[in-house]
């Protein structure tokens, strides 16, 4: 006898399950043990773009043959073979669809729930691109480059890093506009990619700097170096053709620094620094050039960095001192002194300014150092005013271009004079010709304001710079200082003597006093006296001295 209640219950259960599966947001696919499709809900129809009436009862791998032996195939078989659920995400290429899959084995077969996560994946990809790819060029950015370089180093195999900087890119931006500069950067990225293997990384490191990471170039350093050189040469050649931007030929050349690496070459940061140093060496060699990292170069840079660190400490610990070199008149009397900074290093002793001043200028430490020199010189000048031996002496202080072109330079000098009580008419500021060429109008205005306070000006190392008469007559200068190289040459070469005569005559014509620097012999002194130069500096009279020794010298005059 039939048991209708049970059949009715089963029918009701099936209807209830079907209604539930049709109402949920997931797509649902039920397969039997023969991989035939037993059931498909409406969301599965829409997502997989098939009619269930046409596929129910058919083998799923026959309906979707592209999935055979792929991730779906392996995952569903794993669920059945292990009798455990599996979950994964996969891209189904035929439908350009990202899906999130959960497959559950049962006595009847496999029930699969999947949903469309394409939008989420697109957002993730967008976030990934923003984090790891350059927006302008589409190339890997600094972060992705660092990640890949770190991975390459961890593998321990030989490779090379090429640090590429575009020569004179700022000029292109300034003359043609930043939009054209952006187009050029995009073209540069394309040419770099075309010059390397598909497995290599071309990254935009920032601005007009690019990095090429070459991996697995060979088993020995020589082989790797040769391969890196060949790649760099291909890049140089690729840049030899013009970049055509909106119908106009634009030429741009690269300076390329190359460093080799393997697992023993230190950190990514160290490899980058070596490549960067080599790039600057390529620029120094004339641009459009390739330079390999030189350990001697690293030693020089490391020493410079240590010196800069020591200088910062020295400014805090008051390790700098002033020495004074006399300015002597024809009659042998001392007219004034030039304040020259020296560094009493706690370990190295007295450090030459020729060694630390360039570092100060490159690192902007010249600003705090220059302020210290100005204050100390004026403090000493104020003290000398109370001593009859030194009351008439002037004090010359060298001023760097970075100092002078600060907007508040005039105010700084006047504040120092007020704070120390030094007489403005005893202070002379010495400047070089290169300083004067930048913003001539602003330079004249600053000089006039300081001159109105009583300060005088000297043009130092005259003749070694631009020596342009077009600005010389406009500047409120009081003194020209003939560079020592002309004094040394004057007694040996007719051309050197002629230059000294011209400078002395020029100073006289412009109503400026003229000082001969670097006078070391009587022959040199007699020559400059004969030419009408009446003030001198040099070792013939005295080297730069600390204040106590200067006072002893004055007492003996």
C-alpha positions in Angstrom: 0.0 0.0 0.0 1.3 3.5 -1.0 2.3 6.0 1.6 1.0 9.3 0.1 1.8 11.3 3.2 5.5 10.5 2.8 5.4 11.4 -1.0 3.6 14.6 -0.2 6.1 15.4 2.5 8.9 14.8 0.1 7.2 16.9 -2.6 6.7 19.7 -0.1 10.3 19.4 1.1 11.5 19.6 -2.5 9.3 22.5 -3.3 10.4 24.3 -0.2 14.1 23.7 -1.0 13.5 24.9 -4.5 11.8 28.0 -3.4 14.6 28.7 -1.0 17.3 28.2 -3.6 15.5 30.4 -6.1 15.3 33.2 -3.5 18.9 33.3 -2.3 21.4 35.7 -3.9 23.9 33.0 -4.7 23.9 31.0 -8.0 23.4 27.3 -7.2 24.3 24.3 -9.3 23.7 20.7 -8.2 25.6 17.8 -9.8 25.2 14.1 -9.3 28.0 11.6 -9.0 28.1 11.3 -12.8 28.7 15.1 -13.0 25.3 15.6 -14.6 23.5 18.8 -13.7 20.5 17.9 -11.5 19.4 21.5 -10.7 20.3 25.1 -11.5 18.6 28.1 -10.0 17.7 31.3 -11.8 20.8 33.2 -10.6 23.0 30.4 -12.1 21.1 30.8 -15.4 21.8 34.5 -15.5 25.4 34.3 -14.3 26.4 31.4 -16.6 24.3 32.6 -19.5 22.6 29.3 -20.2 19.0 28.0 -20.1 18.5 25.4 -17.4 15.9 23.6 -19.5 18.7 23.0 -22.0 21.4 21.9 -19.6 19.7 20.0 -16.8 20.6 16.3 -17.2 23.7 17.0 -19.2 27.3 16.5 -18.1 28.6 19.7 -16.6 32.0 19.3 -18.4 30.2 19.0 -21.7 28.3 22.2 -21.1 31.4 24.0 -19.9 34.3 22.3 -21.7 36.6 25.3 -21.1 36.6 24.4 -17.4 37.9 20.8 -17.9 41.3 20.3 -16.2 41.1 23.8 -14.8 40.6 25.1 -11.2 36.9 24.4 -11.1 37.4 20.8 -12.4 40.1 20.1 -9.8 38.3 21.7 -6.9 35.0 19.8 -7.5 36.9 16.5 -7.8 38.7 17.3 -4.6 35.4 17.9 -2.8 34.1 14.5 -3.9 37.3 12.5 -3.3 38.0 14.0 0.2 34.3 14.3 1.1 35.0 17.8 2.4 33.9 21.2 1.4 36.2 23.4 -0.7 36.1 27.2 -1.2 38.1 29.3 -3.6 38.0 32.3 -6.0 38.6 32.0 -9.7 38.4 33.9 -12.9 36.3 32.2 -15.6 37.8 33.6 -18.8 35.1 32.8 -21.3 32.6 35.0 -19.4 35.2 37.4 -18.1 33.8 36.6 -14.7 35.4 36.5 -11.2 33.5 34.0 -9.0 33.6 33.0 -5.4 33.0 29.2 -5.1 31.9 27.0 -2.3 31.4 23.3 -3.1 29.7 20.8 -0.7 29.8 17.0 -1.3 26.7 14.9 -0.3 25.3 11.5 -0.9 23.6 12.8 -4.1 26.7 14.4 -5.5 28.0 18.0 -5.2 26.1 21.2 -4.5 27.9 24.4 -5.6 27.2 27.9 -4.5 28.9 30.7 -6.4 28.6 34.5 -6.7 29.9 37.2 -9.0 32.7 39.1 -7.3 33.9 40.8 -10.5 33.1 44.3 -9.1 35.0 43.6 -5.9 38.0 42.3 -7.9 37.9 45.3 -10.1 38.1 47.6 -7.0 40.9 45.5 -5.5 42.8 45.7 -8.8 42.3 49.5 -8.8 43.5 49.8 -5.3 46.5 47.5 -6.1 47.3 49.6 -9.2 47.1 52.8 -7.1 49.4 51.3 -4.5 52.0 49.6 -6.9 51.8 51.3 -10.3 52.6 54.8 -11.5 49.4 56.6 -12.5 51.1 58.5 -15.4 53.1 55.8 -17.1 51.4 52.6 -15.9 54.9 51.3 -14.9 55.6 49.7 -11.5 56.1 52.4 -8.9 58.8 52.8 -6.2 57.0 50.5 -3.8 56.6 47.6 -6.3 60.2 48.1 -7.4 61.4 47.8 -3.9 59.3 44.7 -3.3 60.7 43.0 -6.5 64.2 44.1 -5.8 64.0 42.6 -2.3 62.7 39.3 -3.7 65.5 39.3 -6.2 68.1 39.8 -3.5 66.6 37.1 -1.4 67.0 34.6 -4.1 70.8 35.1 -4.2 71.2 35.1 -7.9 73.2 37.6 -10.0 71.4 40.6 -11.4 71.8 44.3 -12.1 70.1 47.5 -11.3 70.1 50.4 -13.8 69.3 53.9 -12.4 68.2 56.1 -15.2 67.8 59.9 -15.0 66.7 62.0 -18.0 69.2 64.7 -18.9 67.9 68.3 -18.8 64.3 67.2 -18.2 63.5 70.4 -16.3 64.3 72.4 -19.4 61.7 70.5 -21.4 59.1 71.2 -18.7 60.0 74.8 -18.6 60.1 75.4 -22.3 57.3 73.2 -23.6 55.1 72.8 -20.5 54.4 70.0 -17.9 51.8 68.4 -20.1 54.4 67.8 -22.8 56.8 66.6 -20.2 54.3 64.1 -19.0 53.9 62.8 -22.6 57.7 62.4 -22.8 57.8 60.4 -19.6 55.1 58.0 -21.0 57.2 57.6 -24.2 60.3 57.0 -22.1 58.5 54.2 -20.3 57.5 52.6 -23.6 61.1 52.8 -25.0 62.6 51.3 -21.8 60.1 48.4 -21.9 61.0 47.8 -25.5 64.7 47.6 -24.6 64.5 44.9 -22.0 63.2 41.3 -21.6 59.6 40.6 -20.6 60.9 39.2 -17.3 62.7 42.4 -16.4 61.1 45.2 -14.3 61.0 48.8 -15.6 59.8 51.2 -12.8 59.3 54.9 -12.5 61.1 55.7 -9.4 59.9 59.3 -9.2 60.0 62.5 -11.3 62.2 61.8 -14.3 64.0 58.9 -12.7 63.5 55.3 -13.8 64.9 52.0 -12.7 65.4 48.8 -14.6 65.8 45.7 -12.6 67.5 42.8 -14.5 67.3 39.4 -12.9 69.0 36.0 -13.6 71.6 37.5 -16.0 74.2 34.8 -15.6 76.3 32.8 -13.1 79.4 35.0 -12.9 80.0 38.7 -12.3 81.7 39.1 -15.7 78.8 37.6 -17.6 76.3 39.8 -15.6 78.3 42.9 -16.2 78.4 42.3 -20.0 74.7 41.7 -20.1 74.0 44.8 -18.1 76.3 46.9 -20.4 74.5 45.5 -23.4 71.1 46.5 -22.0 72.3 50.0 -21.1 73.7 50.4 -24.6 70.3 49.4 -26.1 68.6 52.0 -23.9 71.1 54.7 -25.0 70.5 53.7 -28.6 66.7 53.7 -28.1 66.9 57.3 -26.9 68.9 58.5 -29.9 65.8 58.8 -32.0 63.7 61.9 -31.3 60.5 61.7 -29.2 57.8 63.2 -31.5 55.4 65.2 -29.3 52.5 66.7 -31.1 54.4 66.9 -34.3 57.6 68.4 -32.8 60.8 66.4 -32.4 62.0 66.4 -28.8 65.4 64.9 -27.9 66.1 63.5 -24.5 69.1 61.5 -23.4 69.6 59.3 -20.3 72.4 59.1 -17.8 72.6 55.5 -16.6 74.2 54.2 -13.4 74.7 50.5 -13.1 75.4 48.3 -10.1 75.5 44.5 -10.0 74.1 42.5 -7.1 73.6 39.0 -5.7 72.6 37.7 -2.3 75.8 39.1 -0.6 75.4 42.7 -1.8 73.5 44.0 1.2 70.1 45.6 1.4 67.9 47.0 -1.4 68.6 50.4 0.0 72.3 49.9 -0.4 72.0 48.6 -3.9 69.8 51.6 -4.8 72.4 54.0 -3.4 75.2 52.4 -5.4 73.1 52.7 -8.6 72.3 56.3 -7.8 76.0 57.1 -7.2 76.9 55.5 -10.5 74.2 57.6 -12.3 75.7 60.8 -10.9 79.1 59.6 -12.1 77.5 59.2 -15.6 76.2 62.7 -15.5 79.6 64.0 -14.4 81.2 62.2 -17.3 79.2 64.3 -19.8 75.6 62.9 -19.6 74.1 60.5 -22.2 76.5 58.0 -20.6 76.7 54.8 -18.7 78.7 54.4 -15.5 79.2 51.3 -13.3 79.4 51.6 -9.6 83.0 52.1 -8.3 83.7 51.1 -4.6 86.2 54.0 -4.4 83.3 56.3 -5.2 81.3 54.8 -2.4 84.2 55.4 0.0 84.3 59.1 -1.0 80.6 59.5 -0.5 80.6 57.7 2.8 83.4 59.9 4.0 81.5 63.0 2.9 78.3 61.7 4.7 80.4 61.2 7.9 81.8 64.7 7.6 78.4 66.2 7.2 77.2 64.3 10.3 80.3 65.6 12.2 79.6 69.1 11.1 76.0 69.0 12.4 77.5 67.9 15.8 80.2 70.6 15.6 77.7 73.4 15.2 76.0 72.2 18.4 79.2 71.6 20.3 80.8 75.0 19.2 83.8 73.4 17.5 84.3 76.1 14.9 86.7 79.0 15.5 87.7 82.0 13.5 91.2 82.7 12.3 92.2 86.1 11.0 94.4 86.9 8.0 95.9 90.4 8.0 95.2 92.9 5.2 98.4 95.0 4.9 99.0 98.4 3.4 102.0 99.5 1.3 103.7 101.0 4.4 103.5 97.7 6.3 100.6 98.7 8.6 97.6 96.5 9.1 94.4 97.9 7.6 92.2 95.1 8.6 91.7 91.3 8.7 89.6 88.7 6.9 87.7 86.3 9.2 88.3 82.7 8.1 86.4 79.8 9.7 88.3 76.8 10.9 87.1 73.5 12.4 88.7 72.1 15.5 87.6 68.5 15.1 87.9 66.5 18.4 89.6 63.5 16.6 91.0 64.9 13.4 92.4 68.2 14.7 92.2 71.3 12.5 90.1 70.6 9.4 90.8 72.7 6.3 87.9 74.8 5.0 88.7 73.5 1.6 87.4 70.1 2.9 84.3 71.1 4.8 83.0 74.3 3.1 81.9 72.4 -0.1 80.1 69.9 2.1 78.4 72.7 4.0 77.3 74.3 0.7 75.9 71.1 -0.7 74.0 70.2 2.5 72.7 73.7 3.4 74.8 73.7 6.5 76.4 76.8 5.1 73.4 78.8 6.4 73.8 78.0 10.1 77.6 78.1 9.7 77.4 81.4 7.9 75.2 82.9 10.7 77.7 81.7 13.3 80.7 83.2 11.4 78.8 86.6 11.0 77.9 86.7 14.7 81.4 85.7 15.9 83.2 88.1 13.6 81.0 91.0 14.7 81.4 90.0 18.3 85.1 90.1 17.9 84.9 93.4 16.0 83.1 95.0 18.8 85.7 93.8 21.3 88.5 95.1 19.1 86.9 98.6 19.1 87.8 98.8 22.8 91.5 98.0 22.2 93.7 100.8 20.8 95.8 98.2 19.0 92.8 96.9 17.0 90.3 99.7 17.1 91.0 100.9 13.5 90.9 97.4 11.9 88.2 96.4 9.5 86.7 92.9 9.4 86.0 91.2 6.2 83.5 88.3 6.3 82.8 85.9 3.4 79.2 85.5 2.4 77.9 82.5 0.4 75.3 82.8 -2.3 72.8 80.8 -0.3 73.2 83.2 2.6 72.9 86.3 0.6 69.9 85.3 -1.4 67.9 84.5 1.7 64.9 86.9 1.8 65.9 88.0 5.4 69.7 88.4 4.8 69.7 92.1 5.3 67.7 91.9 8.5 70.0 89.1 9.8 73.1 91.2 9.3 71.6 94.3 10.9 70.3 92.3 13.9 73.8 90.8 14.4 75.3 94.3 14.4 72.7 95.5 16.9 73.2 92.4 19.1 77.0 92.6 19.2 77.5 96.4 19.2 79.9 96.1 16.2 80.4 99.2 14.0 78.8 98.7 10.6 81.5 100.9 8.9 84.2 98.4 10.1 82.4 95.4 8.6 83.1 94.4 5.0 81.2 91.7 3.2 83.1 89.7 0.6 81.2 88.1 -2.2 82.1 86.1 -5.3 81.1 87.0 -8.9 78.8 84.0 -9.2 76.7 85.3 -6.3 76.1 88.6 -8.0 74.8 87.1 -11.3 71.6 85.8 -9.8 68.8 88.4 -9.5 71.0 91.4 -10.2 68.2 93.8 -9.3 67.6 92.2 -6.0 71.3 92.0 -5.3 71.8 95.7 -5.9 68.8 96.5 -3.6 70.2 94.4 -0.7 73.6 95.9 -1.1 72.3 99.4 -1.1 70.3 98.8 2.1 73.4 97.4 3.8 75.6 100.1 2.5 73.2 102.7 3.8 73.9 101.3 7.3 77.6 101.8 6.7 78.7 98.3 5.6 81.2 98.0 2.7 81.6 95.4 0.0 84.5 93.5 -1.6 84.4 91.4 -4.7 86.5 88.3 -3.9 88.5 86.2 -6.4 88.0 88.7 -9.1 88.8 87.5 -12.6 88.0 83.8 -12.0 84.2 84.2 -12.6 82.3 86.0 -15.2 83.9 89.5 -14.8 81.0 91.1 -16.6 81.4 94.9 -16.8 77.6 95.1 -17.5 76.9 94.4 -13.8 80.2 95.5 -12.2 79.5 99.3 -12.7 76.0 98.9 -11.2 77.0 97.3 -7.9 77.9 99.4 -4.9 81.3 97.7 -4.5 84.2 99.3 -2.5 87.0 96.8 -3.3 88.2 94.3 -5.8 90.4 91.4 -4.7 92.6 90.0 -7.4 92.6 86.2 -7.3 95.8 84.6 -6.1 96.2 82.6 -9.4 96.8 85.8 -11.3 99.3 87.0 -8.7 101.3 83.8 -9.0 101.2 83.9 -12.8 102.1 87.5 -13.0 105.8 87.1 -12.4 106.0 84.1 -14.7 103.8 84.9 -17.7 103.1 88.1 -19.6 99.4 87.2 -19.8 99.2 87.0 -16.0 100.9 90.3 -15.6 98.6 91.9 -18.2 95.5 90.7 -16.3 96.7 92.1 -13.0 97.4 95.5 -14.8 93.9 95.5 -16.2 92.2 94.7 -12.9 94.2 97.5 -11.1 93.3 100.0 -13.8 89.6 98.9 -13.7 89.5 99.3 -9.9 91.0 102.8 -10.2 88.5 103.7 -13.0 85.6 102.6 -10.8 87.0 104.2 -7.7 87.5 100.9 -5.9 90.5 99.9 -3.9 92.3 96.8 -5.2 93.8 94.0 -3.0 96.3 91.5 -4.2 95.6 88.1 -2.7 98.1 85.2 -2.2 101.2 87.4 -2.1 104.0 84.9 -1.0 107.2 86.3 -2.4 109.0 89.6 -2.6 109.0 89.3 -6.3 105.2 89.2 -6.4 105.0 92.1 -3.9 107.3 94.3 -5.9 105.3 93.6 -9.0 101.9 94.5 -7.6 103.4 97.6 -5.9 104.8 98.7 -9.3 101.4 98.2 -10.9 99.8 100.5 -8.3 98.1 98.0 -6.0 98.3 99.3 -2.5 96.8 96.5 -0.3 97.9 92.9 0.1 97.2 89.6 1.7 99.3 86.5 1.7 101.8 84.3 3.5 104.5 86.8 2.9 102.9 88.9 5.6 101.1 86.2 7.6 99.0 83.1 7.4 95.6 83.1 9.0 96.1 83.3 12.8 94.0 82.8 15.9 93.2 86.0 17.7 96.0 85.6 20.4 98.7 85.2 17.7 97.2 88.0 15.6 97.6 90.4 18.6 101.2 89.3 19.0 101.8 90.0 15.4 100.2 93.5 15.7 102.4 94.2 18.7 105.5 93.5 16.7 104.6 95.8 13.8 
